[in-house]
Amino acid sequence: MLTTLETAYTDTRAGDLAWCLGKDALPALAVLGVRVGDAGGLRAEVELRLLGASHQVLVEAGQGGCSETVACLPGRQAPLPLGVARQVGPWEYEFSARVEELSAASFTGRAQELLALVADHPHGLAGTFPGDPNAFTAMLVRCSEGGVAWRTWHAYPQEGRLVATRTRVSVAS
């Protein structure tokens, strides 16, 4: 699903993004609820949430819940971590982030490629910000064996930076 977010573009620098686990649901500009499952019997309800300041993912399954927020959070100054692995209740949580620096021409092509990937995907949510079609946040979720995985992209055309994250939560063994 592709939507235009009716808000000012507030997270205007890739370096302003912060990461947080366990936050309650924040006010969202767009939400997509997705049910995912695997052959092993895992069933999860996932809520992809686009915030005015980036994204939040809420996962709920019979084993318990997990929430991830990557956004410009008041009072959070720490940089986005390159990688995190930890136990969150019954879940093994793994997160990674990377920043791509692209030329203006490359950025436009990459932005449009990612928006096309997510826009028509039944488990995808993307929102563009007013004023620049290449300023967006996009999310895509899927079931992975024994868990749930998602990818996100946060585009900063004025800097030529694209922040990409990958997350996987799986039932702890």
MOCOR-V47257 format. One record per helix or strand of 2 or more residues. SS is the DSSP state (H for helix, E for strand). FROM is the first residue (numbers start at 1). TO is the last residue. If there is no record, write none. Layout:
BEGIN
ss,from,to
SS,FROM,TO
SS,FROM,TO
END
This chain:
BEGIN
ss,from,to
E,2,5
H,14,16
E,18,21
E,30,37
E,43,51
E,54,61
E,64,71
E,83,88
E,91,101
H,104,119
E,124,129
E,132,144
E,147,156
E,161,171
END
